[in-house]
Amino acid sequence: DPADPNYLWTDQGAVIQSSSSVNYNAIDPSVMLAADGRLWMTFGSFWTGIKMIQLDPATGKRISPSSTVYSLATHPPSTAIEGSCLIQRSNYYYLFVNWDTCCSGVDSTYNIRVGRSASVTGPYLDHDGVSLASGGGTMFLESTARFIGPGHAGVMPEGETNWFTYHYYDGNNNGNS
């Protein structure tokens, strides 16, 4: 219980990490506990896109050191994709991803895309049936008026409500968010 003043947190080591021998960038993790009790983590930034691994619900670690690394989404010909968020709603899984670039104030080009799948391992298809693994992605949220470069989607369920979170730059405030 983290609220317990006697709680001691212990670093259990890396869940997954990037190296010169892998084709992924292991940052921007997003964890989802599926209705069937399986635990999944999406991650990835630029390089070869968004990846996913299964985690052990008891430990939070990778289910096994050699378990499958699933490739879920890319943004060809660019590599500018990151900030994934995976959620389950009824019998479908939804994968939110960020395209393009952030962190440039009012010049940011970030936008949020989404795809849907009946299987947690994909394929995630956009509204037109194009796989996110092939560069598909239905526009979910883009720059509008003063809200520039929306990104890094998150969904927090609370009862029957799903709260959608993201950041943006305020065009009316010189790009300060």
Backbone torsions as a table, in degrees:
resi	resn	phi	psi	omega
1	ASP	NA	105.8	-179.9
2	PRO	-60.2	-19.7	178.1
3	ALA	-76.7	-14.3	179.3
4	ASP	-72.8	123.2	-178.9
5	PRO	-62.6	-18.2	178.6
6	ASN	-93.1	1.9	-179.0
7	TYR	-65.3	129.9	176.3
8	LEU	-118.0	123.9	178.0
9	TRP	-87.7	137.6	179.5
10	THR	-124.6	128.3	177.0
11	ASP	-69.2	120.8	-179.4
12	GLN	-98.4	6.2	178.2
13	GLY	94.9	176.3	-176.9
14	ALA	-68.4	144.8	173.5
15	VAL	-85.0	-44.6	175.7
16	ILE	-157.9	148.7	179.3
17	GLN	-144.3	156.3	177.4
18	SER	-78.7	152.4	173.2
19	SER	-159.3	175.9	180.0
20	SER	-70.2	-10.9	-178.3
21	SER	-98.4	3.5	178.9
22	VAL	-124.4	159.1	-176.4
23	ASN	-102.8	22.8	-179.1
24	TYR	-129.4	158.3	176.9
25	ASN	-108.2	107.2	-171.2
26	ALA	-84.3	69.3	174.2
27	ILE	-131.9	177.4	179.0
28	ASP	55.0	55.2	-179.1
29	PRO	-73.1	150.9	173.9
30	SER	-141.0	125.2	-175.0
31	VAL	-109.9	138.2	178.7
32	MET	-135.1	129.2	172.1
33	LEU	-94.3	113.2	-178.2
34	ALA	-75.1	161.2	-179.3
35	ALA	-60.4	-25.5	179.9
36	ASP	-84.5	3.8	177.3
37	GLY	91.0	-4.5	177.6
38	ARG	-80.6	144.9	-177.4
39	LEU	-111.4	131.0	-175.8
40	TRP	-128.8	149.5	176.4
41	MET	-132.5	122.5	171.0
42	THR	-95.6	154.1	-179.6
43	PHE	-164.0	172.9	173.8
44	GLY	127.1	146.0	178.4
45	SER	-151.7	123.0	179.3
46	PHE	55.4	-130.8	-176.3
47	TRP	36.6	-108.1	-176.8
48	THR	-113.5	21.9	172.2
49	GLY	99.0	-161.2	-175.0
50	ILE	-89.3	131.2	-178.8
51	LYS	-119.3	169.3	177.7
52	MET	-149.6	142.9	173.1
53	ILE	-131.6	157.6	174.2
54	GLN	-90.6	140.5	178.8
55	LEU	-110.5	158.2	174.4
56	ASP	-84.2	117.3	-177.9
57	PRO	-60.5	-25.2	-178.9
58	ALA	-76.9	-32.5	-174.9
59	THR	-113.0	-22.7	-174.0
60	GLY	78.4	1.9	179.3
61	LYS	-92.5	168.0	176.5
62	ARG	-56.2	139.1	-174.6
63	ILE	-55.8	-35.4	170.5
64	SER	-160.4	153.4	-176.1
65	PRO	-59.0	-25.6	-177.8
66	SER	-111.3	18.2	179.9
67	SER	-63.9	160.0	-176.6
68	THR	-60.8	136.0	168.9
69	VAL	-103.2	108.5	-177.7
70	TYR	-82.7	138.0	174.4
71	SER	-97.1	117.8	-173.0
72	LEU	-106.6	-34.9	-172.3
73	ALA	-154.9	143.4	174.1
74	THR	-136.7	172.2	178.9
75	HIS	-138.2	65.3	-177.6
76	PRO	-73.9	151.4	0.9
77	PRO	-82.6	-4.4	177.8
78	SER	-75.0	164.4	170.4
79	THR	-111.3	9.9	-174.0
80	ALA	-79.3	79.2	176.2
81	ILE	-142.5	139.0	-179.6
82	GLU	-171.0	-172.7	171.0
83	GLY	60.2	49.1	-177.8
84	SER	-75.0	156.8	173.8
85	CYS	-146.4	125.3	-178.2
86	LEU	-112.9	129.7	176.6
87	ILE	-133.6	159.4	173.9
88	GLN	-116.4	136.5	176.4
89	ARG	-139.8	115.2	-175.2
90	SER	56.0	-124.5	-176.2
91	ASN	-95.8	12.8	-178.2
92	TYR	-124.1	154.0	173.9
93	TYR	-112.4	142.0	-179.8
94	TYR	-123.2	129.8	179.3
95	LEU	-113.3	117.0	175.6
96	PHE	-98.4	137.2	178.0
97	VAL	-138.0	158.3	174.7
98	ASN	-103.4	132.9	173.6
99	TRP	-106.9	152.2	171.9
100	ASP	74.5	-151.0	-168.1
101	THR	-122.9	146.5	176.4
102	CYS	-111.6	-168.6	167.3
103	CYS	66.3	25.5	177.2
104	SER	-124.6	27.8	179.1
105	GLY	56.8	-132.6	-176.9
106	VAL	-69.4	-8.5	176.4
107	ASP	-93.7	2.3	179.6
108	SER	-65.0	142.4	-179.1
109	THR	-114.5	9.9	-179.7
110	TYR	-51.5	145.1	169.8
111	ASN	-154.3	157.2	-176.3
112	ILE	-107.0	128.6	177.2
113	ARG	-114.5	161.7	-179.3
114	VAL	-143.8	151.4	172.4
115	GLY	-140.4	161.4	-176.0
116	ARG	-128.3	146.9	178.5
117	SER	-145.5	148.7	173.1
118	ALA	-82.6	-11.4	179.3
119	SER	-122.4	136.6	-178.7
120	VAL	-60.6	-28.1	-179.2
121	THR	-87.7	2.5	175.6
122	GLY	93.6	-175.2	7.3
123	PRO	-77.8	148.6	175.0
124	TYR	-93.5	120.3	-175.8
125	LEU	-110.4	144.8	175.5
126	ASP	-84.5	-176.1	-176.7
127	HIS	-58.5	-29.1	-178.8
128	ASP	-93.4	4.5	179.1
129	GLY	85.3	10.0	179.0
130	VAL	-88.2	132.0	-179.5
131	SER	-68.7	138.4	174.0
132	LEU	-63.1	-25.9	177.6
133	ALA	-68.9	-16.0	177.9
134	SER	-110.5	17.2	177.5
135	GLY	96.2	5.9	176.6
136	GLY	-74.4	170.4	178.0
137	GLY	158.8	115.0	177.5
138	THR	-74.9	129.8	177.6
139	MET	-59.4	126.3	179.3
140	PHE	-108.5	-43.6	-178.5
141	LEU	-152.6	126.8	179.8
142	GLU	-133.4	172.8	179.1
143	SER	-57.1	131.7	179.1
144	THR	-144.1	121.1	178.8
145	ALA	52.7	-121.9	-175.0
146	ARG	-79.8	-11.3	-175.6
147	PHE	-93.0	98.6	-170.9
148	ILE	-108.3	134.1	174.7
149	GLY	64.5	48.4	-180.0
150	PRO	-62.5	140.8	-178.0
151	GLY	-164.1	177.4	-179.0
152	HIS	50.1	67.2	179.8
153	ALA	-61.4	146.9	172.4
154	GLY	-146.0	148.6	178.2
155	VAL	-129.6	124.8	179.1
156	MET	-117.1	111.8	178.3
157	PRO	-76.2	139.6	175.6
158	GLU	-143.1	101.3	-174.8
159	GLY	64.1	-125.5	179.6
160	GLU	-92.4	3.5	-178.2
161	THR	-105.7	138.0	171.9
162	ASN	-109.9	114.8	179.4
163	TRP	-87.4	122.1	179.6
164	PHE	-94.9	127.0	-179.7
165	THR	-119.4	152.2	176.3
166	TYR	-167.4	167.3	174.0
167	HIS	-113.8	164.2	177.4
168	TYR	-159.4	167.9	173.2
169	TYR	-100.6	139.0	-177.9
170	ASP	-89.1	105.3	179.5
171	GLY	-63.6	-21.5	178.3
172	ASN	-87.3	-4.2	-177.4
173	ASN	-128.5	38.8	177.3
174	ASN	57.1	30.5	176.9
175	GLY	86.3	0.2	176.5
176	ASN	-72.7	134.1	-176.9
177	SER	-95.1	NA	NA
